[in-house]
Amino acid sequence: MSRMIFRAARIAGLALVAIGIASFASLADQAAQENSPPDLRQDPWRELADSLFKGRPLADGTDLIAIEMPGRAEDAAIVPLTVRSILPPGDVRRVRSFTIVIDENPAPLAATFSIGPNAVVSSISTRVRINSYTNVHAVAELTDGKLYVVKTYVKASGGCAAPAAKNADEAAATLGQMKFRQFAKPSEGSVSAPREAQVMIRHPNNSGLQRDQVSLLYIPAYFVDELKVWQGDALLFSMEGGISVSEDPNFRFDFRPNGAATFRVEAKDTDGKVYRREWPAGASEM
């Protein structure tokens, strides 16, 4: 997905946040909708898919990609999500990008992860907000140029409006701090065998739907909208994100070591602040 498409979708989503408070369904209507089977509701997916992917065909990706989320979330503000490639052995295609769409969120386009041209990143995990019972779609573009889609259904509500875990002063004091972790796999084998790493960023990622607990005024949307992760000079992946990514965003991913001496991360938020860190390839911070 082009940057222009993503930014247009994000702007449209923020506009909905700004004007949508007054037009939310009543609690009774919402409860009735949440308790009804998904197939009896008005399904927004067709319209979303046409808008976000400009009418491109989306093939069933059941045997090629997977999305993993709990069927019922413990906390709607931090719902774990993993997308991964499950291409069969011998299939030479790779994933170019993963796009996450949370159908019933105020801004459905949660994030697009674009894989570096020479990187082998087959899975990415993060945490998202879920505002009401919803289908969540993952769309992958493979190196054959085609789009493939899978979905899962998540029971959760109120995640986009949930109060922040930290107060404003605490959040400001740690804003932009980053940590990096590497995880050894049980059967690492050679030094070039796949490994896993995680990037964590301190940021409130305000959704625009949360209220200040003192003034009761809505807190303006303010979130990390761009992220890039490099192994040496080789881009592993980039992300363009929206309000659905949870507070203190973190991303766990797999990769293949390329012999580089460092990992480097750059993040930018909607205020234009840029945060950068670099770590030795063997480092793992807690």
Steps between C-alpha positions, in 0.01 A plus 500: 500500500641839408579761764241731341223238543602433859513868593164565337349211695662622822376856450152369429518289816608797711217705356261227607653513847446875515133494393395147585450537877154648458396237246589183691214254541329488837626250753185294451548487124865410542417220742241363260748509215779338702273215603381430148687256272745668260310379193184686610671839517576745227848387396729797426778289349408523133491881511820514705683266264393697193609826661833385644613276214343695213293211371793258466387137532565332834549124484441261788829479689409221741786272391754782457470741793359490852366748754509406869293682763299392805134433431410701810748764614595537866570872450353675195773767511789254458386208285789286373515450123738298284510476122720240337583336172417129480610448141551128430852358458633564153288810443753765395270796560557735794283753678540859383257651749241425768203733549283475813138618483280504812162528333292661777763740639446874445809500275502140365843510336723405794841460335687400189833319536719513189782244489844612381588396143771258612361408840342173605242600762220246514323601823426822688322533835362810670211613725190682383187670632159348425204736532213253451441138402654475157659306219870572462645450152864448404586565136839393367656601172736230377784531254265371229330841524169354624307572820389225737264543796412315820285604794417423860221612733580670831262568788615819672366851545607844622869466419533825304350705783672320790696737730877509457700278731730791594420861584615779271805595709624142520446451127685822416798402717560178304377611157693337215711268713573174319610151594618215280498128580616193312366151562689181433299218348532149646663365183698795369741292293731716291562870560279575200199308639183702570487696824244722673528853635274760660494879490317689777424874491372716785217707356139568612361431151190701590202397290301825515213316671645503851394754765729683739401357838509846665357738240290233323601661169600278211876456462614580142618208289879468527676184393799339329408500132829388345763244600804357323725217617837427336752220537817687413407696186236248391139592575320219683156663498320830525162576653237765438263493795179656628306544823430128542858414602511483880676726748877436524508324163719194468576279205642147505624357172716227354799561274806335355838636617695658215832551678433867581653643816200708609123535512350845453150633564339830402147598606298814425177616662214719382660810661803451277730387783762248386653239731813300410702225667772256396618180668784252438375190320568285805322731743176422680361761739232433759 
